[in-house]
Amino acid sequence: MRLSTIRTPEGSAAARQEDGRWVVIDGYADVGELLTQDNWRQLAEAASGPYSKASDVELENPLPNPGKVICVGLNYASHIKEMGRDLPTHPTLFAKYAETLTGPFDPVTAVAEDPELDWEGELVVVIGSEAYRVTEEEAGSKIAGYSSANDISMRGWQFRTLEWLQGKIWAKSTPLGPVMVTADDFDYSASTLRTRVNGEVMQEHSIGDLVFTPEHLVSYISTMIPLHPGDVILTGTPGGVGRARDPQVFLKPGDVVEVDIEGIGPMRSEIVDP
């Protein structure tokens, strides 16, 4: 099942994608709000309208108000090696905020303060039920589904200090979407992530190469803090980022960056002038 948040004249609404159309799930403004219901799956499956043709619908970030946005750095062997690091024994974690997220087809504004704007295509884990101190074996049942993100990073600010936060939390800089595919309909280990800049493939890598799997991450993070429905985990990016290239490549106004995970679908963001 494929769910997302659509923009309507009356506001946003959670919706189910079906046969080339979007079917509104009445009473829920977004997928995150829907996930707060224990029977969210039944509500989504039973929804019967109103509906719109997919071509007529503008998609919002499916999860515009997550309580937590937890990100993982250095989680693909190829990316770790290109950054000149050893494979980690524990996940490298940092946080974002809801204000950092934006829609899957919305423009991203370049910032005058940092010309080193970089792309990071990522698989996103969406929490569907509370997870606190769960085992890795239990963690799978806590995952509602998967989405994708582009962790657009301001590298100059990111590497001002050893802490990455200040290069990762600029407002409306992280597209997320275009849909959440429920866990029963998506096998991340068999999927490939691709990132294109102006049509050129910059990242192409099997998600099965993750050092720390979604289940491991849910278990590990939940050891420290409860995860709640609608919380999201960005699982890290593979090799091919602009900063690691020789010569380095950074995004500029007029560029178009796309992230496409097989089984989830493409996002497209134009970089615009501040």
Backbone as CSV, one residue per row, in Angstrom:
resi,resn,N_x,N_y,N_z,CA_x,CA_y,CA_z,C_x,C_y,C_z
1,MET,0.846,-1.190,0.000,0.000,0.000,0.000,0.883,1.243,0.000
2,ARG,0.475,2.228,-0.807,1.238,3.462,-0.949,0.395,4.612,-0.408
3,LEU,0.927,5.308,0.586,0.232,6.409,1.235,1.037,7.691,1.082
4,SER,0.330,8.803,1.040,1.023,10.086,1.057,0.076,11.159,1.574
5,THR,0.589,12.368,1.630,-0.197,13.529,2.024,-0.350,14.399,0.781
6,ILE,-1.590,14.703,0.430,-1.851,15.492,-0.771,-2.322,16.889,-0.376
7,ARG,-2.083,17.830,-1.266,-2.550,19.195,-1.072,-3.873,19.372,-1.808
8,THR,-4.886,19.836,-1.101,-6.202,20.059,-1.688,-6.600,21.515,-1.451
9,PRO,-7.630,22.012,-2.146,-8.085,23.388,-1.900,-8.522,23.622,-0.460
10,GLU,-8.924,22.554,0.220,-9.380,22.681,1.609,-8.242,22.492,2.608
11,GLY,-7.054,22.164,2.124,-5.919,21.875,3.005,-5.320,20.532,2.658
12,SER,-4.454,20.036,3.524,-3.813,18.762,3.242,-4.675,17.595,3.720
13,ALA,-4.400,16.405,3.157,-5.158,15.214,3.537,-4.305,13.979,3.311
14,ALA,-4.405,13.026,4.224,-3.792,11.719,4.001,-4.566,11.011,2.899
15,ALA,-3.842,10.259,2.052,-4.509,9.601,0.929,-3.793,8.310,0.573
16,ARG,-4.539,7.414,-0.056,-4.016,6.133,-0.540,-3.955,6.167,-2.062
17,GLN,-2.816,5.739,-2.602,-2.670,5.686,-4.057,-3.258,4.374,-4.574
18,GLU,-4.086,4.496,-5.612,-4.771,3.301,-6.125,-5.198,3.518,-7.570
19,ASP,-4.708,2.668,-8.466,-5.159,2.663,-9.860,-5.109,4.048,-10.491
20,GLY,-3.981,4.732,-10.340,-3.818,6.024,-10.983,-4.575,7.161,-10.339
21,ARG,-4.998,6.988,-9.105,-5.708,8.056,-8.411,-5.315,8.065,-6.939
22,TRP,-5.665,9.165,-6.278,-5.454,9.293,-4.839,-6.810,9.301,-4.143
23,VAL,-6.992,8.400,-3.196,-8.232,8.280,-2.446,-8.020,8.896,-1.066
24,VAL,-8.777,9.933,-0.743,-8.618,10.624,0.536,-9.040,9.728,1.685
25,ILE,-8.255,9.743,2.757,-8.585,9.044,4.003,-9.199,10.080,4.922
26,ASP,-10.515,10.138,4.955,-11.226,11.230,5.630,-10.835,11.351,7.100
27,GLY,-10.631,12.603,7.520,-10.400,12.890,8.931,-8.949,13.003,9.326
28,TYR,-8.031,12.834,8.379,-6.605,12.864,8.713,-5.876,13.799,7.756
29,ALA,-5.203,14.777,8.344,-4.565,15.825,7.548,-3.280,15.365,6.888
30,ASP,-2.673,14.315,7.419,-1.428,13.820,6.838,-1.204,12.387,7.310
31,VAL,-0.219,11.736,6.710,0.046,10.333,7.042,0.520,10.198,8.484
32,GLY,1.292,11.152,8.969,1.742,11.091,10.355,0.586,11.072,11.329
33,GLU,-0.422,11.892,11.085,-1.607,11.915,11.944,-2.351,10.586,11.852
34,LEU,-2.453,10.031,10.656,-3.098,8.730,10.487,-2.405,7.652,11.315
35,LEU,-1.077,7.684,11.345,-0.315,6.641,12.032,-0.512,6.655,13.546
36,THR,-1.067,7.720,14.086,-1.324,7.749,15.533,-2.479,6.834,15.920
37,GLN,-3.234,6.357,14.929,-4.339,5.442,15.200,-3.847,4.002,15.152
38,ASP,-4.201,3.214,16.171,-3.754,1.817,16.207,-4.204,1.040,14.976
39,ASN,-5.360,1.396,14.438,-5.913,0.693,13.275,-5.679,1.478,11.987
40,TRP,-4.534,2.163,11.891,-4.269,3.018,10.731,-4.333,2.247,9.422
41,ARG,-3.852,1.019,9.451,-3.854,0.237,8.215,-5.289,-0.033,7.748
42,GLN,-6.158,-0.415,8.662,-7.543,-0.693,8.304,-8.241,0.580,7.799
43,LEU,-7.949,1.710,8.453,-8.542,2.976,8.026,-8.107,3.320,6.596
44,ALA,-6.833,3.105,6.316,-6.312,3.427,4.981,-6.909,2.504,3.930
45,GLU,-6.997,1.221,4.247,-7.525,0.259,3.279,-9.008,0.477,3.007
46,ALA,-9.741,0.934,4.037,-11.189,1.085,3.903,-11.595,2.421,3.293
47,ALA,-10.677,3.366,3.194,-11.012,4.695,2.673,-11.604,4.584,1.272
48,SER,-12.645,5.406,1.013,-13.341,5.296,-0.273,-13.537,6.640,-0.968
49,GLY,-12.886,7.661,-0.494,-12.968,8.912,-1.241,-13.234,10.102,-0.356
50,PRO,-13.340,11.272,-0.967,-13.257,11.532,-2.407,-11.881,11.207,-2.976
51,TYR,-11.800,11.194,-4.301,-10.528,10.849,-4.921,-10.225,11.796,-6.073
52,SER,-8.950,11.811,-6.460,-8.489,12.659,-7.558,-7.539,11.863,-8.432
53,LYS,-7.488,12.211,-9.723,-6.496,11.620,-10.604,-5.102,11.972,-10.094
54,ALA,-4.191,11.015,-10.187,-2.832,11.249,-9.705,-2.194,12.444,-10.399
55,SER,-2.500,12.637,-11.675,-1.903,13.740,-12.425,-2.401,15.097,-11.964
56,ASP,-3.518,15.125,-11.231,-4.094,16.397,-10.768,-3.680,16.743,-9.342
57,VAL,-2.914,15.870,-8.714,-2.627,16.016,-7.281,-1.208,16.534,-7.059
58,GLU,-1.080,17.478,-6.130,0.227,17.961,-5.696,0.549,17.287,-4.365
59,LEU,1.734,16.675,-4.292,2.103,15.922,-3.097,2.834,16.799,-2.089
60,GLU,2.480,16.619,-0.841,3.164,17.224,0.300,4.133,16.190,0.854
61,ASN,5.048,16.612,1.705,5.808,15.668,2.515,4.801,14.783,3.247
62,PRO,4.883,13.457,3.131,3.889,12.600,3.787,3.827,12.778,5.299
63,LEU,4.944,13.182,5.908,5.049,13.245,7.371,5.552,14.634,7.777
64,PRO,4.702,15.657,7.656,5.176,17.027,7.847,5.464,17.416,9.289
65,ASN,4.967,16.646,10.255,5.144,17.043,11.659,5.637,15.888,12.529
66,PRO,6.729,15.247,12.172,7.209,14.144,13.021,7.709,14.652,14.358
67,GLY,7.486,13.856,15.387,8.019,14.225,16.694,9.530,14.153,16.735
68,LYS,10.091,13.223,15.970,11.545,13.060,15.905,11.968,12.828,14.453
69,VAL,13.069,13.453,14.090,13.736,13.178,12.820,15.170,12.814,13.175
70,ILE,15.462,11.528,13.170,16.782,11.047,13.576,17.524,10.575,12.334
71,CYS,18.751,11.021,12.201,19.534,10.760,10.997,20.766,9.934,11.338
72,VAL,21.186,9.148,10.368,22.342,8.278,10.531,23.407,8.716,9.534
73,GLY,24.606,8.941,10.009,25.719,9.265,9.130,26.588,8.040,8.907
74,LEU,27.266,8.011,7.762,28.264,6.968,7.514,27.685,5.568,7.695
75,ASN,26.685,5.238,6.868,26.011,3.953,7.034,26.076,3.070,5.795
76,TYR,26.823,3.466,4.764,27.102,2.613,3.608,28.610,2.431,3.509
77,ALA,29.018,1.210,3.302,30.460,0.941,3.252,31.161,1.808,2.210
78,SER,30.529,1.982,1.034,31.175,2.761,-0.028,31.364,4.214,0.382
79,HIS,30.351,4.799,1.015,30.432,6.208,1.421,31.464,6.388,2.536
80,ILE,31.504,5.438,3.455,32.477,5.513,4.547,33.895,5.514,3.990
81,LYS,34.129,4.646,3.013,35.465,4.541,2.441,35.840,5.796,1.657
82,GLU,34.873,6.383,0.914,35.199,7.564,0.128,35.455,8.775,1.016
83,MET,34.914,8.743,2.233,35.173,9.828,3.179,36.426,9.565,3.999
84,GLY,37.138,8.451,3.711,38.403,8.161,4.357,38.281,7.692,5.791
85,ARG,37.196,6.989,6.113,36.955,6.549,7.483,36.920,5.029,7.570
86,ASP,37.080,4.514,8.796,36.938,3.084,9.047,35.463,2.756,9.268
87,LEU,35.094,1.497,9.025,33.715,1.081,9.280,33.396,1.242,10.764
88,PRO,32.247,1.828,11.082,31.904,2.073,12.486,31.426,0.815,13.199
89,THR,31.571,0.811,14.507,31.020,-0.270,15.325,29.640,0.080,15.868
90,HIS,29.296,1.365,15.850,27.980,1.835,16.311,27.482,2.911,15.354
91,PRO,26.172,3.087,15.232,25.648,4.127,14.343,26.070,5.524,14.786
92,THR,26.339,6.376,13.799,26.582,7.796,14.037,25.250,8.521,13.868
93,LEU,24.765,9.151,14.921,23.434,9.744,14.921,23.492,11.262,15.068
94,PHE,22.554,11.929,14.402,22.305,13.348,14.645,20.823,13.586,14.392
95,ALA,20.355,14.785,14.668,18.926,15.068,14.581,18.643,16.184,13.587
96,LYS,17.438,16.159,13.062,16.863,17.285,12.341,15.585,17.699,13.074
97,TYR,14.895,18.669,12.496,13.637,19.136,13.065,12.590,19.171,11.954
98,ALA,11.323,19.197,12.347,10.249,19.196,11.355,10.386,20.361,10.380
99,GLU,10.865,21.505,10.865,10.998,22.677,9.992,12.055,22.488,8.909
100,THR,12.915,21.493,9.078,13.942,21.222,8.074,13.354,20.514,6.852
101,LEU,12.227,19.838,7.021,11.660,19.020,5.953,10.849,19.860,4.973
102,THR,10.716,19.346,3.751,9.887,19.993,2.744,9.312,18.930,1.824
103,GLY,8.465,19.338,0.893,7.789,18.390,0.018,8.700,17.786,-1.027
104,PRO,8.300,16.658,-1.603,9.163,15.913,-2.516,9.403,16.601,-3.855
105,PHE,8.571,17.598,-4.210,8.738,18.307,-5.476,8.856,19.814,-5.262
106,ASP,9.039,20.232,-4.029,9.175,21.650,-3.727,10.589,22.130,-4.045
107,PRO,10.743,23.399,-4.406,12.096,23.933,-4.611,12.846,24.010,-3.291
108,VAL,14.165,23.945,-3.389,15.034,24.130,-2.229,15.856,25.392,-2.474
109,THR,15.841,26.280,-1.503,16.514,27.560,-1.670,17.988,27.460,-1.300
110,ALA,18.845,27.859,-2.230,20.262,27.955,-1.909,20.453,29.010,-0.822
111,VAL,21.525,28.904,-0.058,21.761,29.862,1.018,23.003,30.679,0.708
112,ALA,22.888,31.971,0.911,24.011,32.866,0.614,25.201,32.585,1.516
113,GLU,24.946,32.055,2.702,26.016,31.867,3.682,26.921,30.675,3.374
114,ASP,26.473,29.769,2.500,27.274,28.570,2.249,27.092,28.105,0.808
115,PRO,28.113,28.249,-0.038,28.006,27.812,-1.431,28.212,26.312,-1.622
116,GLU,28.553,25.578,-0.530,28.865,24.157,-0.651,27.624,23.302,-0.368
117,LEU,26.649,23.438,-1.257,25.370,22.744,-1.119,25.502,21.365,-1.762
118,ASP,25.219,20.307,-1.002,25.485,18.946,-1.448,24.227,18.095,-1.320
119,TRP,24.185,16.988,-2.057,23.049,16.070,-2.065,23.373,14.811,-1.264
120,GLU,22.337,14.191,-0.719,22.472,12.896,-0.040,21.142,12.153,-0.155
121,GLY,21.002,11.281,-1.150,19.809,10.457,-1.245,19.789,9.411,-0.142
122,GLU,18.613,9.229,0.483,18.534,8.334,1.642,17.213,7.584,1.705
123,LEU,17.260,6.356,2.194,16.070,5.611,2.579,15.587,6.117,3.932
124,VAL,14.259,6.253,4.067,13.647,6.727,5.313,12.805,5.616,5.929
125,VAL,12.994,5.388,7.217,12.179,4.447,7.983,11.094,5.240,8.710
126,VAL,9.848,4.786,8.616,8.722,5.455,9.270,8.191,4.551,10.385
127,ILE,8.122,5.088,11.587,7.645,4.314,12.742,6.116,4.262,12.742
128,GLY,5.573,3.066,12.999,4.128,2.891,12.986,3.506,2.591,14.333
129,SER,4.310,2.152,15.299,3.806,1.923,16.656,4.959,2.131,17.627
130,GLU,4.612,2.429,18.876,5.642,2.809,19.844,6.705,1.718,19.983
131,ALA,7.934,2.162,19.973,9.072,1.254,20.141,9.954,1.803,21.254
132,TYR,10.069,1.073,22.316,10.945,1.481,23.421,11.662,0.254,23.959
133,ARG,12.976,0.277,23.812,13.835,-0.804,24.275,13.439,-2.133,23.622
134,VAL,13.192,-2.082,22.315,12.812,-3.298,21.595,14.060,-3.992,21.060
135,THR,13.971,-5.287,20.883,15.060,-6.051,20.282,15.047,-5.851,18.766
136,GLU,16.122,-6.245,18.133,16.182,-6.155,16.681,15.120,-7.054,16.056
137,GLU,14.824,-8.186,16.669,13.805,-9.095,16.163,12.410,-8.474,16.274
138,GLU,12.184,-7.675,17.304,10.891,-7.018,17.488,10.738,-5.766,16.640
139,ALA,11.845,-5.186,16.233,11.824,-3.859,15.615,11.047,-3.824,14.308
140,GLY,11.107,-4.912,13.525,10.427,-4.915,12.243,8.935,-4.643,12.361
141,SER,8.318,-5.136,13.431,6.883,-4.943,13.608,6.533,-3.510,13.990
142,LYS,7.523,-2.703,14.335,7.301,-1.304,14.702,7.421,-0.360,13.510
143,ILE,7.835,-0.877,12.365,8.042,-0.062,11.173,6.772,-0.057,10.332
144,ALA,6.181,1.130,10.133,4.990,1.239,9.291,5.346,1.104,7.827
145,GLY,6.462,1.709,7.435,6.842,1.665,6.034,8.099,2.459,5.766
146,TYR,8.310,2.754,4.494,9.554,3.377,4.051,9.258,4.506,3.071
147,SER,10.124,5.508,3.107,10.051,6.612,2.167,11.475,6.966,1.765
148,SER,11.646,8.115,1.134,12.987,8.553,0.746,13.160,10.019,1.106
149,ALA,14.407,10.446,1.172,14.727,11.836,1.497,15.989,12.243,0.764
150,ASN,16.157,13.543,0.635,17.404,14.113,0.150,17.937,15.011,1.262
151,ASP,18.933,14.510,1.970,19.514,15.255,3.088,20.484,16.301,2.518
152,ILE,19.905,17.332,1.912,20.734,18.384,1.335,21.512,19.059,2.461
153,SER,22.826,19.124,2.285,23.718,19.526,3.369,24.540,20.750,2.978
154,MET,24.691,21.661,3.921,25.533,22.823,3.752,26.913,22.453,4.293
155,ARG,27.789,21.984,3.403,29.042,21.363,3.845,29.980,22.342,4.559
156,GLY,30.016,23.583,4.102,30.880,24.539,4.771,30.529,24.697,6.237
157,TRP,29.248,24.818,6.515,28.793,24.927,7.901,28.905,23.589,8.623
158,GLN,28.633,22.495,7.919,28.697,21.179,8.561,30.068,20.912,9.163
159,PHE,31.116,21.295,8.428,32.470,20.960,8.874,33.186,22.125,9.556
160,ARG,32.420,23.127,9.989,33.011,24.174,10.826,33.494,23.587,12.155
161,THR,32.772,22.578,12.634,33.118,21.930,13.896,33.005,20.423,13.711
162,LEU,33.328,19.679,14.767,33.191,18.223,14.709,31.730,17.787,14.725
163,GLU,30.831,18.639,15.214,29.407,18.323,15.244,28.766,18.778,13.930
164,TRP,27.908,17.945,13.331,27.365,18.199,12.012,26.075,19.023,11.996
165,LEU,25.442,19.189,13.142,24.080,19.710,13.194,23.896,20.984,12.378
166,GLN,24.823,21.925,12.500,24.615,23.235,11.882,24.650,23.194,10.356
167,GLY,25.134,22.113,9.778,25.082,21.979,8.329,23.908,21.164,7.839
168,LYS,23.032,20.734,8.775,21.975,19.785,8.431,20.555,20.260,8.712
169,ILE,20.395,21.427,9.345,19.055,21.796,9.835,18.500,23.069,9.216
170,TRP,19.017,23.482,8.059,18.491,24.690,7.434,17.029,24.482,7.040
171,ALA,16.227,25.520,7.197,14.778,25.415,6.991,14.448,24.960,5.574
172,LYS,13.514,24.018,5.486,12.974,23.518,4.216,14.070,23.082,3.247
173,SER,15.066,22.380,3.784,16.189,21.939,2.959,16.221,20.436,2.714
174,THR,15.271,19.692,3.306,15.304,18.234,3.201,13.999,17.711,2.613
175,PRO,13.931,17.525,1.289,12.734,16.936,0.692,12.518,15.512,1.204
176,LEU,11.247,15.158,1.448,10.902,13.818,1.918,9.661,13.357,1.171
177,GLY,9.677,12.084,0.726,8.539,11.548,0.001,9.010,10.648,-1.142
178,PRO,8.278,10.537,-2.229,6.965,11.151,-2.438,5.836,10.419,-1.727
179,VAL,6.103,9.168,-1.296,5.087,8.354,-0.636,5.731,7.598,0.518
180,MET,4.879,7.034,1.356,5.309,5.987,2.285,4.753,4.679,1.772
181,VAL,5.643,3.745,1.470,5.232,2.406,1.056,5.230,1.524,2.299
182,THR,4.124,0.845,2.564,4.035,0.030,3.768,5.073,-1.091,3.729
183,ALA,5.507,-1.480,4.921,6.632,-2.409,5.039,6.375,-3.738,4.343
184,ASP,5.119,-4.160,4.287,4.817,-5.443,3.654,4.927,-5.382,2.134
185,ASP,5.030,-4.179,1.579,5.114,-4.023,0.129,6.480,-3.534,-0.339
186,PHE,7.481,-3.563,0.532,8.785,-3.021,0.149,9.897,-3.839,0.786
187,ASP,10.819,-4.300,-0.048,11.992,-5.043,0.415,13.216,-4.159,0.190
188,TYR,13.643,-3.479,1.251,14.740,-2.522,1.083,16.026,-3.211,0.638
189,SER,16.233,-4.442,1.040,17.495,-5.128,0.724,17.631,-5.421,-0.767
190,ALA,16.511,-5.387,-1.506,16.540,-5.668,-2.942,16.394,-4.407,-3.779
191,SER,16.428,-3.244,-3.137,16.182,-1.990,-3.835,17.474,-1.228,-4.089
192,THR,17.443,-0.382,-5.119,18.585,0.458,-5.467,18.207,1.922,-5.332
193,LEU,19.118,2.699,-4.796,18.944,4.141,-4.667,19.754,4.845,-5.754
194,ARG,19.118,5.817,-6.426,19.825,6.618,-7.432,19.583,8.100,-7.173
195,THR,20.629,8.885,-7.281,20.518,10.333,-7.212,21.077,10.912,-8.506
196,ARG,20.294,11.793,-9.132,20.723,12.449,-10.364,20.780,13.958,-10.151
197,VAL,21.771,14.587,-10.755,21.869,16.039,-10.769,21.876,16.479,-12.225
198,ASN,20.865,17.233,-12.597,20.703,17.665,-13.987,20.748,16.470,-14.940
199,GLY,20.155,15.353,-14.502,20.052,14.161,-15.323,21.223,13.205,-15.230
200,GLU,22.319,13.632,-14.629,23.503,12.775,-14.518,23.458,11.974,-13.217
201,VAL,23.641,10.668,-13.316,23.618,9.821,-12.126,24.860,10.090,-11.283
202,MET,24.623,10.488,-10.028,25.705,10.769,-9.095,25.834,9.692,-8.022
203,GLN,24.709,9.089,-7.666,24.692,7.992,-6.699,23.866,6.857,-7.283
204,GLU,24.376,5.650,-7.199,23.635,4.454,-7.619,24.157,3.297,-6.788
205,HIS,23.342,2.837,-5.862,23.868,1.858,-4.918,22.742,1.010,-4.341
206,SER,23.058,-0.243,-4.063,22.105,-1.149,-3.432,21.902,-0.763,-1.964
207,ILE,20.639,-0.657,-1.569,20.342,-0.357,-0.168,20.699,-1.545,0.719
208,GLY,20.833,-2.714,0.128,21.265,-3.884,0.888,22.667,-3.760,1.452
209,ASP,23.401,-2.714,1.052,24.764,-2.485,1.539,24.799,-1.666,2.834
210,LEU,23.640,-1.382,3.405,23.610,-0.648,4.677,24.429,-1.385,5.732
211,VAL,25.241,-0.648,6.456,26.010,-1.246,7.555,25.070,-1.584,8.714
212,PHE,24.190,-0.643,9.053,23.203,-0.850,10.115,21.819,-0.845,9.482
213,THR,21.104,-1.956,9.580,19.808,-2.116,8.933,18.734,-1.292,9.644
214,PRO,17.580,-1.072,8.982,16.481,-0.385,9.659,16.103,-1.029,10.992
215,GLU,16.064,-2.349,11.032,15.701,-3.024,12.285,16.734,-2.751,13.381
216,HIS,18.005,-2.786,13.002,19.057,-2.501,13.982,18.934,-1.065,14.482
217,LEU,18.665,-0.128,13.586,18.572,1.276,13.976,17.394,1.515,14.911
218,VAL,16.246,0.912,14.601,15.085,1.076,15.479,15.397,0.530,16.868
219,SER,16.005,-0.635,16.928,16.362,-1.225,18.216,17.364,-0.358,18.963
220,TYR,18.395,0.077,18.270,19.467,0.861,18.892,18.945,2.197,19.427
221,ILE,18.195,2.915,18.594,17.688,4.225,19.011,16.675,4.075,20.139
222,SER,15.831,3.046,20.061,14.799,2.865,21.080,15.369,2.462,22.435
223,THR,16.627,2.069,22.462,17.281,1.812,23.744,17.413,3.103,24.538
224,MET,17.542,4.223,23.822,17.760,5.519,24.467,16.477,6.309,24.689
225,ILE,15.553,6.239,23.714,14.374,7.104,23.755,13.223,6.398,23.042
226,PRO,11.998,6.559,23.518,10.871,5.923,22.816,10.674,6.528,21.429
227,LEU,10.391,5.673,20.482,10.001,6.098,19.147,8.488,5.980,19.037
228,HIS,7.859,6.991,18.440,6.402,7.044,18.370,5.924,7.037,16.921
229,PRO,4.658,6.691,16.694,4.139,6.693,15.327,4.373,8.034,14.632
230,GLY,4.861,7.953,13.402,5.152,9.158,12.634,6.571,9.644,12.753
231,ASP,7.338,9.148,13.732,8.762,9.479,13.801,9.468,8.894,12.582
232,VAL,10.542,9.553,12.148,11.255,9.074,10.970,12.750,8.952,11.253
233,ILE,13.360,7.996,10.574,14.803,7.772,10.661,15.363,7.825,9.247
234,LEU,16.279,8.757,8.990,17.001,8.810,7.722,18.228,7.923,7.876
235,THR,18.357,6.927,7.016,19.298,5.835,7.267,20.698,6.048,6.721
236,GLY,20.980,7.217,6.135,22.319,7.471,5.621,22.370,7.414,4.104
237,THR,23.490,7.870,3.553,23.627,7.969,2.101,24.797,7.143,1.590
238,PRO,24.697,6.615,0.372,25.827,5.873,-0.197,26.857,6.814,-0.813
239,GLY,27.878,6.229,-1.430,28.923,7.013,-2.079,28.382,7.827,-3.237
240,GLY,29.145,8.859,-3.609,28.776,9.676,-4.751,28.374,11.094,-4.419
241,VAL,28.565,11.533,-3.169,28.212,12.902,-2.809,29.200,13.869,-3.452
242,GLY,28.761,15.119,-3.592,29.565,16.101,-4.297,30.865,16.463,-3.627
243,ARG,30.869,16.498,-2.309,32.070,16.910,-1.591,33.218,15.918,-1.769
244,ALA,32.874,14.641,-1.988,33.903,13.604,-2.091,34.437,13.448,-3.511
245,ARG,33.887,14.218,-4.464,34.334,14.084,-5.847,35.608,14.885,-6.088
246,ASP,36.309,14.530,-7.142,37.541,15.233,-7.510,37.465,15.612,-8.990
247,PRO,37.173,16.880,-9.301,36.991,17.992,-8.367,35.619,17.933,-7.677
248,GLN,35.503,18.652,-6.572,34.243,18.690,-5.844,33.155,19.358,-6.682
249,VAL,31.923,18.884,-6.478,30.765,19.423,-7.193,29.714,19.811,-6.167
250,PHE,29.198,21.027,-6.290,28.139,21.466,-5.380,26.951,22.002,-6.174
251,LEU,25.777,21.962,-5.542,24.555,22.421,-6.182,24.515,23.947,-6.219
252,LYS,23.904,24.466,-7.278,23.770,25.912,-7.441,22.383,26.207,-7.990
253,PRO,21.932,27.455,-7.885,20.614,27.789,-8.425,20.478,27.390,-9.890
254,GLY,19.334,26.798,-10.217,19.080,26.288,-11.558,19.294,24.791,-11.685
255,ASP,20.052,24.198,-10.774,20.250,22.752,-10.796,18.979,22.019,-10.377
256,VAL,18.820,20.813,-10.888,17.707,19.944,-10.504,18.288,18.654,-9.965
257,VAL,17.896,18.292,-8.737,18.405,17.073,-8.118,17.230,16.129,-7.879
258,GLU,17.424,14.868,-8.264,16.376,13.856,-8.141,16.889,12.686,-7.307
259,VAL,16.051,12.172,-6.434,16.333,10.961,-5.669,15.254,9.946,-6.018
260,ASP,15.679,8.760,-6.419,14.729,7.738,-6.859,15.129,6.399,-6.243
261,ILE,14.286,5.885,-5.347,14.482,4.567,-4.758,13.496,3.612,-5.405
262,GLU,14.002,2.520,-5.974,13.137,1.547,-6.624,12.073,1.054,-5.645
263,GLY,10.837,1.101,-6.078,9.734,0.665,-5.235,9.086,1.788,-4.463
264,ILE,9.727,2.953,-4.399,9.149,4.112,-3.712,8.812,5.202,-4.716
265,GLY,9.733,5.505,-5.618,9.460,6.491,-6.653,10.322,7.729,-6.520
266,PRO,10.344,8.551,-7.569,11.273,9.672,-7.610,10.764,10.930,-6.913
267,MET,11.728,11.692,-6.383,11.509,13.065,-5.939,12.319,13.975,-6.860
268,ARG,11.897,15.216,-6.973,12.591,16.166,-7.853,12.586,17.538,-7.202
269,SER,13.749,18.124,-7.016,13.863,19.433,-6.373,14.723,20.352,-7.220
270,GLU,14.204,21.526,-7.524,15.005,22.545,-8.189,15.653,23.432,-7.141
271,ILE,16.910,23.732,-7.331,17.612,24.655,-6.445,17.369,26.072,-6.957
272,VAL,16.887,26.937,-6.085,16.504,28.292,-6.494,17.320,29.323,-5.721
273,ASP,17.350,30.534,-6.284,18.090,31.640,-5.662,17.511,32.004,-4.308
274,PRO,18.370,32.398,-3.375,17.838,32.880,-2.090,17.108,34.204,-2.259
